[in-house]
Amino acid sequence: MSTEGAMDAATAARLERFGRLPERIRIEDMTESKVATPDGTVVDAYNPERSWNYFSCLALDMGL
């Protein structure tokens, strides 16, 4: 009979600790929106003529 009492105490302790789910967090509370630059201008605009600078190419690095 003492093992049943110990299991009930363990069950009660587990239910005390993990018995309910935490409160839900709204999406609005998890995200934040703000302007990237204070005045709203674009700092790094895409430039197709210089786009090759952003890719690594072994042949280009070797001067081939």
Protein Blocks (a to p, Z undefined) as FASTA:
>chain_A
ZZmmmmmmmmmmmmmmmmpccddddfklmpccddfbfnlpafbdcdfklmmmmpccfklm
noZZ
